[in-house]
């Protein structure tokens, strides 16, 4: 091909590409978007007002910290719900347009005045007020509804989801989270049940119980409590008028919680009686503003904890290090150790001639011992140790970390409970803490030499 023809086809291809990019692509994008009721970007909306014929009107404004309701009351808005509402309005597509010359009176379509369903007003961040949207009745057949732009020259038919989606209650659009904070900034937690108070304090990455005893706390349980505060959602808010006729039990609460958060201060709540109507739950009063709400049943279950549930139930503490040696001293005299040699292989001490150690089992056991935990700490254990057979345990286990430090020593026992059943217990020798254990966790330490040895 000659150079002239090559340049010609190259220029033609460039022109074609430019045409597709600047003409056809925007056209296809526009067609993909469909016929929109109004052209605006949801992210540009700064305020929305919903006017209803049969319930209080609702207004909300978006600021730097999110949405806030301004009418009929001033409270934080539900950012997700309000953003979805605005997005739904921005993306509603027109199914059909009917010129005013072809329609009967607006009353026929429920579009007179502010409409039988709602009137929607939007304002953009730059102050622009969009044409109000009047939402009327549903169509006689199909899943659609009648809508008009105020002062417009046509009636439009939109999907039914838009018709139902703009009908909101104040509760729908107000913030339902009772508390908002960063869990990692929590520094203290107090739980009061009746006359009993349990106080916990953060100590670095761990937590400690400071009242009514001074002991290390179960970090997993404490984290669950703190996250539980964040997860509390109102299922309904009670006004002063409603409260006047409801016995909430908040004058003598079932429990109260106080949470200290760095940079924020103290926040908390009281939990009262069970809800008398609607889904099972309890009445909750927030300390900050006295707001009373209904909350789910799990809130009481989460925070009504015995002290034993909050005490540290880890049997060994290796401080994040791996295990280099573990020793089983059994009541039957069949004691042994499993340790790693210089090549990182597990060996037995004393060694068994002609047999090696099952490497996968030794590795699994070392990891299981690091995470070994009882079900709960028994508070009465120190005064009645003999009832758990821990003075003559089935096995005593010691775990050594890879830096040579001891991760702790623990006793384990199985107490007959009739009908071939047994109760299982661990005791940390470092502090005498006794824990209930499951049969499965007990089996982790109830090991024999032959369990680890390869076949001859």
Number of C-alpha atoms within 10 A of each C-alpha: 5 7 7 9 10 11 11 12 11 12 12 12 12 11 12 11 13 12 12 13 12 10 11 13 12 12 13 12 10 12 10 9 12 14 16 16 20 17 11 15 13 17 12 14 23 20 22 20 20 20 20 20 13 9 11 14 17 20 22 25 21 19 11 5 8 15 24 23 24 16 16 12 13 12 16 19 23 20 17 12 16 23 17 14 19 20 16 16 22 18 19 18 19 16 15 11 16 14 11 13 8 9 12 9 11 16 13 12 22 20 25 16 14 19 24 19 23 27 26 22 17 23 18 17 15 9 11 12 14 16 16 19 24 24 31 25 20 22 15 9 7 9 13 18 25 27 29 27 20 17 9 13 13 16 22 20 21 25 18 16 13 19 20 14 12 20 17 18 13 19 14 14 24 22 22 20 15 19 17 11 16 13 15 12 13 21 18 20 23 18 20 19 17 11 6 12 15 19 20 23 20 17 11 8 7 14 25 23 24 15 15 12 12 12 17 18 24 21 19 13 18 23 15 13 21 19 16 15 24 16 15 18 17 19 16 15 19 17 11 10 8 9 12 10 8 11 14 23 17 17 11 13 19 18 21 25 23 18 21 17 18 15 9 11 10 16 18 19 22 22 28 23 17 21 21 13 7 9 13 13 20 24 26 33 24 18 16 11 7 11 15 23 22 24 26 19 15 14 19 19 9 13 20 16 16 14 20 17 17 24 26 24 29 20 24 22 18 19 10 8 14 16 24 20 22 22 20 23 19 20 12 8 9 13 18 17 18 23 20 16 12 6 6 9 13 21 22 21 12 11 15 13 7 9 15 16 22 17 15 11 14 23 14 11 19 23 13 14 23 21 12 19 21 21 16 21 26 19 16 11 16 12 8 10 15 11 10 22 17 21 12 13 20 18 25 24 21 19 27 23 21 16 11 11 14 17 23 17 19 24 26 27 24 21 16 11 10 8 6 6 11 14 16 23 27 31 27 20 15 12 9 14 22 27 27 19 23 16 15 10 18 22 12 14 24 18 18 14 18 13 11 21 20 12 10 7
